[in-house]
């Protein structure tokens, strides 16, 4: 600070700030401490600013025009201190520019702190630099203060300490550029070596197994050979979290008094540390008596039955909390909240502790019933309001229901239009006893394009182009302003698919689904049509004819299949509303022209297949892309008219007459369970069974709708299939798994016809790499077993071909689900596989079986 009466001969200058020069002090009236005088401020200015507002600095100084101050006095020094303490300035000087009697004009001359122009990291890799910049968030142009410099130093060090570099040293140098009032921050980092854990010593483990204790410390592990997925680096933050998890584990086992008496981290003088931890396990406690108070709607016995805890059970506070408030539809809170008691609260109190027994009193506040006033929907920028609102199960006028709230969240996720990780639900109680419910969603791309190619078999290269519009709007087709690029938002589904390799093989298909026919109830109406053309340019019984086909393109045989299906499904209420029933009627026309696809002498003719299908299913899966919980069961039966009941056949009857009308009945069962093991690891177990039969013993099972097992399960790409169910079995060749009579060789002819019964069982462990809706990625490992039998006499459900392996899946909204697996098959298949071997499989789309 300098006080300079400019119009006086005698001048005084006193500096405050950084590198402020000082001038000789000479006596004058303004600095006469023995006789301070009072002055009125009539002028107040600031000089030296380039970026800061002078008026704002005057306000910070705490002085204003008309103020009366004593000079020398506290007000002068205080104004300068306030400016310096703002952190905006490097130097402040105060001058008296004019003194006229008792009036004075003051001027602050300031020097601004430099602004951040660039941050340079030294001793850090490029990728680490990018991560540091994102973490620290140093905004260029920001004023460089001591606080910013210190916080940056601490943040950089913390970043590397969290990576296991405990001895990281960070030095920050600020290099100013006075010409532009800028500064470059140079951050020098010496990471040192990663510190790993050489040994963890536990003391006081008497009741709980030491291996279990070590397992609970997931991020704090000892060094050992081959440790890949749980590294042994020491991270203080993770160590503190693991200690808390360890105590929570003890609490779950009933050791409510468990404590870590002390723990010591010992530096071994190099790149390792050791940890000594002393535990006091305490006693294991059990429930003795549970009483309720404040309950009027339910009796104590009814509440005990819902709670599910009996005398002698291990005292587990975490499990108790779940039984009170954590399991929708099964906990105590659901009993009340599903009847509208939104303000219900249950507080467990440990009323008595004697020995190893605990008496519990659960104090219940039931409150009043709440009625839903308004339902508010936010975030659906593409999907129409009525599509979302018809899915919501909490409607205005209804009583509040916790179970309905959770079920709505699931239903919104399974629509496939919104990011399931970002569906928000917010009940907002109102002063009149009602409640508003706010739902927030975030749209994600739901349309898909399939563009793929494959090679194999006699067909050769096959290209596929598929388009799926999952949120189509048929009513907006005439409204061209709604085309973005197609009319969307009404939840209808349109699929178009074209598959071909030229003139030899072509498939065209189109389908349309309206999930709410009429708009009032979830009655799903669907219609689909397809047309297949297949031509051969060789004789399959003459392996050399494939070379002859290169000389000309006249087909030697052909096949066409035209199909149309109409279906109607509806949601059931009994046994619960997860069930649905779907009925469909389909017609297929097969036209063979000099092509013996079944290897039974049926080369020419037309076959007609009229089928009625009924399917009963139950689906409670929580997320269609990466399910964590829930199950899916499907039982379907397909029936053709029993033509054999009113017509007779003879052994000499030509195949074209015998198969003019296709006859069979077919049963399929598919079941899939999902269960979270721990964390994000999910177990998926599946069972698939199929049976094909005839109506009577006089009629043998025909070649249509048989099962083909093995490989990836993809149909059509290089493996032409006629009226067959293609089912994958990883670790084996496509279409290769088949069990025929063991007293004769299994040739390709019988294998190509397919089986009449198959079983398949799968167990998969899945772990998500990314749950981002733009690219959901997860890895998996699997055990799989299945078989396919030519007749019921050979059927043996314990004779299964086993395999195991690993794979990955990626779901992108534009392309659907794409997968790759490596499977290792263990069992022999006569005529195909003589020893164990492995192979890769590529899949497109969601494989049902």
C-alpha positions in Angstrom: 0.0 0.0 0.0 1.3 3.5 -0.9 -0.3 6.7 0.2 0.9 9.5 -2.1 -0.4 13.0 -1.8 0.3 14.0 -5.4 0.0 17.8 -4.9 2.4 18.0 -1.9 6.0 18.7 -2.1 6.7 16.1 0.6 5.8 12.6 -0.7 5.5 9.3 1.2 5.3 5.8 -0.4 4.8 2.5 1.5 4.4 -0.7 -0.5 2.2 -3.7 0.3 2.1 -6.7 -2.2 4.6 -8.8 -4.1 7.8 -7.1 -5.1 6.5 -3.7 -4.2 9.3 -1.1 -4.1 9.5 1.2 -1.2 10.4 4.9 -1.3 12.0 6.9 1.5 9.4 8.0 4.0 9.2 11.8 4.7 7.1 13.5 7.2 3.8 15.0 6.1 0.5 15.7 7.6 -1.2 12.7 5.9 1.0 10.3 7.7 1.1 12.0 11.1 0.1 9.1 13.3 0.2 11.4 16.3 -2.5 13.6 14.8 -4.8 11.6 12.4 -7.4 13.7 10.6 -10.8 12.9 9.2 -11.4 13.3 5.5 -14.4 12.9 3.2 -13.8 10.8 0.1 -14.8 12.9 -3.0 -12.9 10.8 -5.6 -12.3 7.1 -5.8 -10.7 5.5 -8.9 -8.8 2.3 -9.9 -6.0 2.0 -12.4 -4.0 -0.8 -13.8 -6.9 -3.1 -14.7 -7.0 -5.0 -18.0 -9.7 -7.7 -17.4 -11.3 -6.9 -14.1 -14.1 -4.3 -13.6 -12.8 -1.2 -11.7 -16.2 -0.6 -10.1 -16.3 -4.1 -8.7 -12.8 -3.7 -7.2 -14.0 -0.5 -5.5 -16.9 -2.4 -4.0 -14.5 -5.1 -2.8 -12.3 -2.5 -1.1 -15.3 -1.5 1.1 -15.0 2.3 0.4 -17.5 4.5 -1.4 -17.9 8.2 -2.3 -19.0 10.3 0.7 -17.4 8.0 3.3 -15.5 9.7 6.1 -12.2 8.1 7.0 -9.3 8.8 9.3 -5.9 9.1 7.8 -3.8 7.4 9.0 -6.4 4.9 10.2 -7.7 1.3 10.0 -10.0 2.0 7.0 -7.0 2.6 4.7 -5.2 -0.6 5.6 -8.5 -2.6 5.6 -9.4 -1.6 2.1 -6.1 -2.8 0.7 -6.2 -6.1 2.7 -9.7 -6.8 1.3 -8.5 -6.4 -2.3 -5.4 -8.6 -1.7 -7.6 -11.3 0.1 -9.8 -11.5 -3.0 -7.1 -13.5 -4.7 -7.5 -11.5 -7.9 -4.5 -9.2 -7.6 -0.8 -9.5 -7.2 -0.2 -6.0 -5.9 -2.2 -3.1 -4.6 -1.2 0.5 -3.9 -3.3 3.3 -2.5 -2.6 7.0 -3.5 -4.1 10.3 -2.4 -4.4 12.1 -5.7 -5.9 15.3 -4.3 -6.3 16.8 -0.8 -8.4 19.9 -0.4 -9.1 20.8 3.2 -11.1 17.9 4.6 -11.9 16.4 1.3 -9.7 13.8 -0.4 -9.5 11.9 -3.7 -8.1 8.3 -3.6 -6.7 6.1 -6.3 -6.0 2.3 -6.1 -3.2 1.3 -8.5 -3.4 -2.5 -8.9 -1.6 -5.3 -10.7 -3.8 -8.2 -11.8 -2.8 -11.8 -11.3 -2.0 -13.7 -14.5 -4.6 -15.9 -16.2 -4.0 -19.5 -17.0 -3.0 -19.9 -20.6 -1.6 -23.5 -20.8 -1.0 -26.5 -18.6 2.1 -28.6 -19.3 2.5 -32.0 -17.7 6.0 -33.5 -17.3 6.7 -37.1 -16.5 3.2 -38.2 -17.4 2.0 -40.3 -20.4 -0.3 -38.9 -23.0 -3.3 -40.9 -21.9 -2.7 -40.0 -18.3 -2.5 -36.3 -19.3 -6.0 -36.5 -20.9 -7.4 -38.2 -17.8 -5.8 -35.6 -15.5 -7.2 -32.7 -17.5 -10.7 -34.2 -17.3 -10.4 -34.9 -13.6 -8.8 -31.6 -12.5 -10.9 -29.4 -14.9 -8.5 -26.5 -15.1 -10.3 -23.9 -17.2 -8.0 -21.8 -19.4 -8.4 -18.1 -18.8 -9.0 -18.6 -15.1 -7.0 -16.5 -12.7 -4.0 -18.3 -11.2 -4.2 -18.2 -7.4 -2.3 -19.9 -4.7 -5.4 -21.9 -3.9 -5.8 -23.2 -7.5 -2.1 -24.1 -7.6 -2.3 -26.0 -4.3 -5.6 -27.8 -5.2 -4.1 -28.9 -8.6 -1.0 -30.3 -6.8 -3.2 -32.3 -4.4 -5.5 -33.5 -7.2 -2.7 -34.8 -9.3 -1.1 -36.6 -6.4 -4.4 -38.1 -5.4 -5.0 -39.3 -9.0 -1.7 -41.3 -8.9 -2.1 -42.5 -5.3 -5.4 -44.0 -6.3 -3.5 -45.9 -9.0 -1.2 -47.4 -6.5 1.7 -44.8 -6.7 1.9 -43.9 -3.0 5.2 -42.0 -3.3 4.1 -39.7 -6.0 5.7 -36.2 -5.9 4.2 -33.2 -7.6 5.9 -29.9 -8.2 4.0 -27.0 -9.8 5.8 -24.0 -11.3 3.9 -21.0 -12.7 5.7 -19.2 -15.6 4.1 -15.7 -16.1 4.0 -13.8 -19.4 3.8 -10.2 -18.4 3.2 -8.9 -21.9 -0.1 -10.7 -22.1 -0.8 -11.1 -18.4 -0.9 -14.9 -19.0 0.8 -17.8 -17.2 1.8 -21.3 -18.0 1.4 -23.9 -15.3 4.1 -26.6 -15.4 3.1 -29.7 -13.5 6.1 -32.0 -12.9 5.2 -35.5 -11.7 7.5 -38.1 -10.3 5.2 -41.2 -9.9 7.8 -43.5 -8.4 7.0 -47.2 -8.3 3.7 -48.8 -7.7 3.4 -50.0 -4.1 2.1 -53.5 -3.8 0.9 -55.5 -0.8 3.4 -58.2 0.3 1.5 -59.6 3.2 -1.8 -59.1 5.1 -1.7 -60.5 8.6 -4.9 -61.0 10.6 -5.2 -61.3 14.3 -8.3 -62.3 16.2 -9.9 -64.6 13.7 -11.6 -67.2 15.8 -15.1 -67.7 14.4 -14.9 -66.7 10.8 -12.8 -68.5 8.2 -9.7 -66.5 7.2 -10.2 -67.3 3.4 -13.7 -65.7 3.6 -12.3 -62.6 5.3 -9.7 -62.2 2.6 -12.3 -62.7 -0.1 -14.4 -59.9 1.2 -11.5 -57.5 0.8 -11.9 -57.4 -2.9 -9.5 -54.6 -3.7 -6.9 -55.3 -1.1 -5.0 -58.5 -2.0 -1.6 -60.0 -1.3 0.9 -60.4 -4.1 1.0 -63.9 -5.6 1.9 -65.5 -8.9 -0.9 -65.5 -11.4 -3.0 -62.8 -9.8 -4.5 -61.0 -12.9 -8.1 -59.9 -12.2 -7.6 -58.6 -8.6 -4.2 -56.7 -8.6 -2.3 -56.4 -5.3 -1.5 -52.7 -5.5 -2.3 -50.7 -2.4 -4.8 -48.0 -2.8 -5.7 -46.2 0.5 -9.3 -45.3 -0.6 -10.0 -48.9 -1.6 -8.4 -50.2 1.5 -10.8 -48.1 3.7 -13.8 -49.3 1.6 -12.7 -52.9 2.1 -12.4 -52.5 5.8 -16.0 -51.2 5.9 -17.1 -54.1 3.7 -15.4 -56.6 6.1 -17.4 -55.2 9.0 -20.6 -55.4 7.0 -19.8 -59.0 6.3 -19.4 -59.7 10.0 -22.7 -57.9 10.7 -24.5 -60.1 8.2 -23.3 -63.2 10.1 -24.7 -61.8 13.3 -21.5 -60.3 14.8 -23.0 -56.9 15.4 -20.2 -55.8 17.7 -17.4 -56.7 15.3 -14.7 -54.0 15.1 -11.2 -53.4 13.7 -9.3 -52.6 16.9 -6.3 -51.3 15.0 -4.6 -51.7 11.7 -1.1 -50.8 10.7 0.4 -50.2 7.2 4.1 -51.0 7.3 6.5 -49.7 4.6 8.9 -52.4 3.8 11.4 -49.9 2.5 11.0 -50.7 -1.2 8.0 -51.3 -3.5 5.9 -53.2 -1.0 4.0 -52.7 2.2 2.6 -55.1 4.8 -0.7 -54.8 6.6 -1.3 -55.9 10.2 -5.0 -56.0 11.2 -6.4 -56.9 14.6 -10.1 -57.8 14.7 -12.5 -58.1 17.6 -15.2 -60.4 16.4 -17.5 -60.1 19.4 -20.4 -62.4 19.9 -22.8 -63.9 17.3 -26.3 -62.7 18.0 -29.7 -64.3 17.3 -33.3 -63.0 17.2 -35.3 -64.0 20.3 -38.5 -61.9 20.2 -40.0 -59.5 17.7 -42.8 -57.2 18.7 -44.7 -54.6 16.8 -46.1 -51.3 17.9 -48.2 -48.7 16.2 -49.8 -51.2 13.8 -53.5 -51.0 13.3 -54.1 -52.2 9.7 -52.4 -55.6 10.3 -52.0 -57.8 13.3 -48.6 -58.6 14.7 -48.9 -62.2 13.6 -49.6 -61.0 10.0 -46.6 -58.7 10.0 -44.4 -61.5 11.4 -45.5 -63.8 8.6 -44.5 -61.1 6.0 -41.3 -60.3 7.8 -40.3 -64.0 7.6 -37.9 -63.9 10.7 -38.3 -66.5 13.4 -36.8 -67.0 16.8 -33.3 -68.4 16.6 -32.5 -66.8 13.2 -29.1 -65.0 12.9 -29.3 -61.3 13.6 -28.6 -59.6 10.3 -29.4 -55.9 10.1 -28.9 -55.7 6.3 -31.4 -58.5 5.7 -33.8 -57.0 8.2 -33.7 -53.7 6.3 -34.5 -55.5 3.0 -37.4 -57.3 4.7 -38.7 -54.0 5.9 -38.1 -51.8 2.9 -36.1 -53.6 0.2 -38.1 -56.3 -1.7 -40.9 -54.8 -3.8 -44.1 -56.9 -3.3 -42.6 -59.0 -0.6 -41.4 -56.6 2.2 -43.4 -54.9 4.9 -43.4 -51.5 3.1 -45.2 -53.1 0.1 -47.9 -54.3 2.4 -48.7 -50.8 3.4 -47.6 -48.8 0.3 -49.5 -51.0 -2.1 -52.7 -49.9 -0.2 -51.8 -46.2 -0.6 -50.0 -45.7 2.8 -47.2 -43.6 1.2 -46.0 -42.2 4.5 -45.6 -45.6 6.2 -42.4 -45.9 8.2 -41.0 -48.8 10.3 -38.2 -48.2 12.8 -36.5 -51.3 14.3 -35.4 -50.8 17.9 -33.2 -53.2 19.9 -35.2 -53.3 23.0 -33.2 -55.9 25.0 -29.8 -57.6 24.5 -29.2 -60.6 26.8 -26.3 -62.9 26.2 -26.4 -63.7 22.5 -30.1 -62.9 22.1 -31.8 -59.7 20.9 -35.4 -58.6 21.4 -36.6 -56.4 18.7 -39.4 -53.9 18.6 -40.5 -52.6 15.2 -42.3 -49.3 15.6 -44.7 -48.6 12.8 -46.1 -45.3 11.6 -48.9 -46.1 9.2 -50.0 -42.6 8.3 -52.8 -41.8 5.9 -53.6 -43.3 2.5 -52.4 -41.2 -0.4 -54.3 -40.9 -3.7 -52.4 -40.2 -7.0 -53.2 -36.7 -8.1 -51.2 -36.2 -11.3 -48.8 -38.3 -13.4 -46.1 -36.1 -15.0 -44.0 -37.4 -17.9 -40.7 -35.8 -19.0 -38.1 -36.7 -21.6 -40.1 -38.5 -24.3 -39.1 -36.3 -27.2 -39.9 -39.0 -29.9 -42.4 -41.4 -28.4 -45.9 -40.2 -28.1 -47.4 -39.5 -24.7 -50.2 -42.1 -25.1 -47.6 -44.9 -25.8 -45.9 -44.2 -22.5 -49.0 -43.5 -20.5 -50.7 -46.8 -21.5 -47.7 -48.6 -20.0 -47.8 -46.7 -16.7 -49.6 -48.6 -13.9 -50.0 -45.6 -11.5 -53.0 -43.6 -12.8 -54.6 -40.5 -11.3 -57.4 -41.4 -8.8 -55.8 -44.7 -7.8 -54.3 -45.3 -4.4 -50.5 -45.1 -4.3 -48.8 -48.4 -4.9 -45.1 -49.1 -4.5 -45.3 -52.4 -6.4 -47.0 -50.7 -9.3 -44.3 -48.0 -9.3 -41.5 -50.6 -9.6 -43.5 -52.5 -12.2 -43.9 -49.4 -14.3 -40.2 -48.9 -14.2 -39.7 -52.4 -15.6 -42.4 -51.9 -18.3 -40.8 -48.7 -19.5 -37.4 -50.4 -19.7 -38.8 -53.3 -21.7 -40.3 -51.0 -24.3 -36.9 -50.6 -25.8 -37.3 -46.9 -26.5 -35.6 -45.5 -23.4 -32.3 -45.9 -21.7 -33.2 -48.4 -18.9 -30.4 -47.0 -16.7 -31.9 -43.5 -16.7 -35.6 -44.0 -16.0 -36.4 -41.9 -13.0 -39.4 -42.0 -10.6 -40.1 -39.3 -8.2 -43.3 -39.3 -6.0 -44.0 -35.8 -4.8 -46.4 -35.6 -1.8 -48.9 -32.7 -1.9 -50.3 -30.7 1.0 -53.8 -32.1 0.5 -52.7 -35.7 1.1 -52.4 -36.6 -2.5 -49.2 -37.4 -4.4 -47.9 -36.4 -7.8 -45.7 -39.0 -9.6 -43.0 -37.7 -12.0 -41.5 -40.1 -14.5 -38.4 -39.0 -16.4 -37.1 -40.9 -19.4 -34.3 -40.5 -21.9 -34.9 -41.6 -25.5 -32.4 -43.9 -27.2 -32.1 -45.0 -30.8 -34.3 -48.1 -31.2 -34.4 -48.6 -35.0 -31.9 -51.2 -36.4 -30.2 -51.9 -39.6 -28.7 -55.3 -40.4 -26.0 -55.4 -43.0 -24.0 -58.7 -43.0 -22.5 -61.4 -45.2 -21.5 -65.0 -44.8 -20.0 -67.9 -46.7 -20.6 -71.6 -46.5 -22.1 -74.7 -48.0 -23.3 -74.9 -51.6 -25.0 -71.5 -51.5 -21.7 -69.6 -51.2 -21.7 -65.9 -50.2 -25.0 -64.6 -48.9 -25.6 -60.9 -48.2 -28.3 -59.7 -45.8 -30.0 -56.3 -45.6 -32.5 -55.8 -42.8 -34.4 -52.8 -41.5 -36.3 -52.8 -38.2 -38.4 -49.8 -37.1 -39.3 -50.5 -33.5 -41.3 -47.3 -32.8 -43.2 -46.8 -36.0 -46.4 -44.8 -36.5 -48.8 -46.0 -39.2 -51.3 -43.2 -38.5 -48.7 -40.6 -39.4 -47.9 -42.0 -42.8 -50.0 -39.3 -44.6 -48.5 -36.6 -42.3 -45.2 -35.9 -44.1 -44.2 -33.3 -41.4 -43.9 -36.3 -39.0 -41.4 -38.2 -41.2 -38.0 -37.9 -39.3 -37.0 -39.7 -41.5 -40.0 -42.1 -41.1 -43.2 -41.5 -39.0 -42.4 -42.7 -35.5 -43.7 -42.5 -31.9 -46.7 -44.9 -31.8 -44.8 -48.1 -30.7 -45.6 -50.2 -33.7 -42.9 -52.4 -35.3 -42.1 -52.8 -39.0 -39.4 -55.3 -40.2 -38.1 -55.6 -43.8 -35.4 -58.1 -44.7 -33.7 -59.1 -47.9 -31.2 -61.9 -48.2 -29.5 -63.1 -51.4 -26.4 -64.3 -53.1 -27.6 -63.4 -56.6 -30.1 -65.5 -58.5 -29.4 -68.8 -56.6 -30.8 -67.9 -53.2 -33.2 -65.0 -52.2 -35.4 -64.3 -49.3 -37.9 -61.4 -48.9 -39.8 -60.8 -45.7 -42.0 -58.1 -44.2 -43.8 -58.0 -40.9 -45.9 -55.5 -38.9 -46.9 -55.5 -35.2 -49.4 -53.3 -33.4 -48.9 -54.0 -29.7 -52.1 -52.3 -28.6 -54.8 -53.1 -31.1 -57.6 -50.7 -30.7 -55.5 -48.6 -28.2 -57.4 -49.8 -25.1 -55.8 -53.1 -24.1 -52.4 -54.7 -24.7 -53.7 -57.0 -27.5 -50.8 -57.5 -29.9 -51.8 -57.9 -33.6 -49.2 -59.0 -36.1 -49.0 -60.0 -39.7 -46.0 -61.2 -41.6 -45.2 -62.4 -45.1 -42.1 -64.0 -46.7 -41.0 -65.4 -50.0 -38.0 -67.7 -50.5 -36.4 -68.7 -53.8 -33.7 -71.3 -54.1 -32.2 -72.6 -57.3 -29.5 -75.3 -57.8 -27.0 -75.4 -60.5 -25.5 -78.8 -59.7 -26.5 -82.3 -58.8 -26.0 -82.8 -55.0 -25.4 -86.5 -55.6 -22.6 -85.7 -58.1 -19.8 -83.8 -56.3 -18.1 -83.0 -59.6 -21.1 -81.2 -61.0 -20.4 -78.1 -59.0 -17.4 -77.4 -61.3 -19.6 -78.0 -64.3 -22.0 -75.3 -63.1 -19.4 -72.7 -63.7 -19.7 -73.2 -67.4 -23.4 -72.3 -67.6 -26.1 -70.8 -65.4 -29.1 -73.0 -66.2 -30.6 -74.2 -63.0 -31.1 -78.0 -62.5 -33.7 -77.6 -59.8 -35.6 -75.0 -57.8 -37.7 -74.4 -54.7 -40.0 -71.6 -53.6 -41.7 -71.0 -50.3 -44.4 -68.4 -49.8 -45.7 -67.9 -46.2 -48.1 -65.6 -44.5 -49.0 -65.5 -40.8 -51.6 -63.6 -38.8 -51.4 -63.5 -35.0 -53.2 -62.0 -32.0 -51.8 -62.0 -28.5 -53.2 -60.7 -25.2 -52.0 -60.2 -21.7 -53.5 -62.4 -19.0 -54.5 -61.6 -15.4 -54.3 -65.1 -14.1 -52.1 -66.5 -12.6 -50.5 -63.0 -12.8 -50.2 -60.3 -15.4 -46.7 -61.4 -16.5 -48.5 -64.1 -18.5 -49.6 -63.7 -22.1 -51.4 -65.9 -24.6 -50.8 -65.7 -28.4 -52.6 -67.5 -31.1 -51.6 -67.4 -34.8 -52.7 -68.9 -38.1 -50.2 -69.5 -40.8 -50.1 -70.8 -44.3 -47.0 -71.9 -46.2 -46.8 -73.1 -49.8 -43.7 -75.2 -50.8 -43.0 -75.7 -54.5 -40.3 -78.2 -55.4 -39.1 -78.5 -59.0 -36.6 -81.3 -59.6 -35.0 -80.8 -56.2 -34.8 -83.6 -53.6 -34.0 -81.5 -50.5 -35.1 -84.2 -48.1 -33.3 -87.0 -49.9 -36.5 -89.1 -49.9 -37.3 -89.0 -53.6 -39.6 -86.0 -53.2 -38.3 -83.9 -56.1 -41.4 -82.4 -57.7 -44.6 -81.2 -56.2 -46.5 -78.6 -54.1 -46.9 -79.0 -50.3 -49.3 -76.9 -48.3 -48.8 -76.3 -44.6 -51.7 -74.8 -42.7 -50.8 -74.4 -39.0 -52.5 -73.1 -35.9 -50.1 -72.1 -33.1 -50.9 -71.3 -29.5 -48.2 -70.0 -27.2 -48.4 -69.4 -23.4 -45.6 -67.3 -22.1 -44.5 -65.5 -18.9 -41.8 -62.8 -19.0 -40.6 -60.9 -15.9 -37.1 -60.0 -17.3 -36.1 -56.5 -16.1 -34.0 -55.4 -19.1 -34.1 -56.7 -22.7 -30.4 -55.8 -23.5 -28.7 -57.0 -20.3 -31.1 -58.7 -17.9 -30.1 -59.0 -14.3 -33.1 -60.5 -12.7 -36.3 -62.2 -13.8 -37.3 -65.2 -16.0 -38.9 -66.1 -19.3 -41.0 -69.2 -20.0 -42.6 -70.2 -23.2 -44.7 -73.2 -24.0 -46.1 -73.5 -27.6 -47.9 -76.0 -29.6 -48.3 -76.0 -33.4 -51.0 -78.1 -35.0 -51.9 -78.9 -38.6 -55.3 -80.4 -39.5 -55.3 -84.2 -38.9 -55.7 -85.1 -42.6 -54.9 -88.7 -41.9 -58.2 -89.0 -40.0 -60.2 -88.9 -43.2 -57.8 -90.1 -45.9 -55.9 -93.3 -46.3 -52.4 -93.7 -47.6 -50.5 -96.6 -49.1 -46.8 -97.4 -49.1 -46.8 -97.0 -52.9 -48.3 -93.5 -52.8 -46.0 -91.0 -54.5 -44.4 -88.4 -52.2 -46.0 -85.5 -54.0 -49.4 -86.9 -53.1 -48.4 -88.0 -49.6 -47.0 -84.6 -48.7 -49.5 -82.4 -50.6 -50.9 -81.4 -47.2 -48.3 -81.3 -44.4 -49.4 -83.0 -41.2 -47.8 -82.9 -37.7 -48.1 -81.6 -34.2 -45.1 -79.8 -32.6 -44.3 -78.8 -29.0 -41.7 -76.4 -27.9 -40.6 -75.4 -24.4 -38.1 -72.6 -23.7 -37.1 -71.4 -20.2 -34.5 -68.8 -19.2 -33.6 -67.5 -15.7 -31.5 -64.5 -14.7 -30.0 -64.0 -11.3 -27.4 -61.5 -10.0 -24.6 -63.5 -8.3 -22.9 -60.5 -6.8 -22.1 -57.0 -8.1 -22.6 -56.9 -11.9 -22.0 -60.7 -12.4 -25.2 -62.4 -13.7 -26.0 -66.1 -14.0 -28.3 -67.1 -16.9 -29.5 -70.7 -17.1 -31.7 -71.9 -20.0 -33.5 -75.1 -21.0 -34.9 -75.8 -24.4 -36.9 -78.8 -25.5 -38.7 -79.7 -28.8 -40.9 -82.6 -29.8 -42.3 -83.4 -33.3 -45.0 -86.0 -33.7 -47.7 -87.5 -35.9 -51.4 -87.9 -35.0 -51.5 -91.7 -35.3 -49.3 -94.7 -35.8 -50.4 -95.1 -39.4 -48.7 -91.9 -40.4 -45.0 -91.5 -40.0 -43.4 -88.2 -39.0 -42.7 -86.3 -42.2 -39.6 -84.3 -43.2 -41.1 -80.9 -42.4 -40.4 -78.9 -39.2 -37.7 -81.1 -38.0 -34.8 -80.0 -35.7 -31.3 -79.2 -36.9 -28.8 -78.8 -34.1 -25.2 -77.5 -33.9 -23.0 -74.5 -34.5 -24.1 -70.9 -34.3 -27.8 -71.4 -34.9 -27.9 -69.0 -37.8 -30.2 -70.1 -40.7 -29.9 -69.3 -44.3 -26.3 -68.1 -44.5 -24.6 -70.8 -46.5 -26.8 -73.5 -44.9 -30.0 -73.7 -46.8 -32.9 -74.9 -44.6 -36.4 -75.9 -45.7 -39.1 -75.8 -43.0 -36.7 -76.7 -40.2 -35.8 -75.3 -36.7 -32.2 -74.3 -36.7 -30.8 -74.5 -33.1 -27.3 -73.7 -32.1 -24.9 -75.8 -30.0 -21.5 -74.0 -29.6 -18.3 -76.1 -30.0 -19.7 -78.2 -32.9 -20.2 -77.7 -36.6 -23.4 -76.2 -38.0 -26.2 -78.8 -38.4 -23.9 -81.6 -37.2 -25.3 -82.8 -33.9 -27.5 -85.8 -34.7 -28.1 -89.2 -33.2 -29.4 -92.0 -35.5 -29.4 -95.8 -35.3 -26.1 -96.9 -33.9 -26.0 -100.0 -36.1 -25.5 -98.1 -39.3 -23.3 -95.2 -40.4 -24.7 -91.7 -39.9 -24.5 -90.2 -43.4 -25.1 -86.6 -44.5 -28.5 -87.6 -46.0 -30.1 -88.6 -42.7 -28.4 -85.8 -40.9 -29.8 -83.2 -43.3 -33.4 -84.4 -42.7 -33.1 -83.4 -39.0 -34.4 -84.9 -35.8 -37.8 -85.3 -34.2 -36.8 -84.5 -30.6 -34.1 -82.3 -29.2 -32.9 -81.1 -25.8 -30.5 -78.3 -25.0 -29.3 -76.9 -21.6 -27.2 -73.8 -21.1 -25.5 -72.0 -18.1 -23.9 -68.7 -18.8 -22.0 -66.2 -16.5 -22.3 -62.7 -17.9 -20.5 -59.5 -17.0 -21.2 -56.1 -18.5 -18.3 -54.1 -19.9 -20.5 -51.1 -20.9 -24.2 -50.5 -20.2 -24.2 -47.4 -22.4 -27.4 -47.6 -24.5 -25.4 -46.7 -27.7 -23.2 -49.7 -27.2 -24.2 -52.3 -24.6 -21.2 -54.7 -24.3 -20.9 -57.8 -22.1 -18.6 -60.8 -21.9 -19.6 -64.3 -21.0 -18.5 -67.9 -20.3 -20.7 -70.8 -20.8 -21.4 -74.5 -20.3 -23.7 -76.1 -22.9 -25.1 -79.5 -23.6 -27.7 -80.8 -26.1 -28.6 -83.5 -28.6 -30.9 -84.2 -31.5 -32.5 -87.6 -32.0 -33.9 -89.2 -35.2 -36.7 -91.2 -33.4 -38.3 -91.5 -30.0 -36.8 -95.0 -29.6 -33.3 -93.5 -29.5 -34.3 -90.6 -27.2 -32.1 -90.5 -24.1 -32.2 -87.1 -22.2 -28.9 -88.0 -20.5 -27.1 -88.6 -23.8 -26.0 -85.0 -24.4 -23.1 -83.5 -26.4 -21.2 -81.2 -24.1 -19.2 -78.0 -24.7 -17.8 -75.0 -22.9 -16.3 -71.7 -23.9 -16.4 -68.0 -23.7 -17.7 -65.1 -25.8 -18.8 -61.5 -26.1 -21.9 -59.6 -27.1 -22.4 -56.0 -28.3 -25.8 -54.4 -28.7 -25.9 -51.3 -30.9 -29.3 -49.8 -31.6 -28.5 -49.4 -35.3 -27.4 -53.1 -35.7 -29.0 -55.1 -32.9 -27.1 -57.8 -31.0 -23.8 -59.1 -32.5 -21.9 -61.9 -30.8 -18.8 -64.0 -31.2 -18.1 -67.2 -29.2 -15.4 -69.8 -28.9 -16.8 -73.2 -28.0 -14.9 -76.4 -27.2 -16.9 -79.6 -27.9 -16.0 -82.6 -25.8 -18.0 -85.5 -27.3 -17.7 -87.5 -30.5 -20.4 -87.4 -33.2 -20.4 -90.4 -35.5 -19.3 -89.4 -39.0 -18.5 -85.8 -38.1 -16.4 -85.4 -34.9 -13.9 -88.0 -33.6 -12.1 -86.0 -31.0 -12.5 -82.9 -28.8 -11.9 -79.6 -30.6 -12.9 -76.0 -30.5 -14.1 -73.4 -33.0 -15.4 -69.8 -33.2 -19.1 -68.9 -33.9 -20.5 -65.7 -35.1 -24.1 -64.7 -34.4 -26.4 -61.8 -35.4 -29.6 -61.0 -33.5 -31.1 -62.3 -30.2 -30.9 -66.1 -30.3 -34.0 -67.6 -28.8 -32.6 -71.1 -28.6 
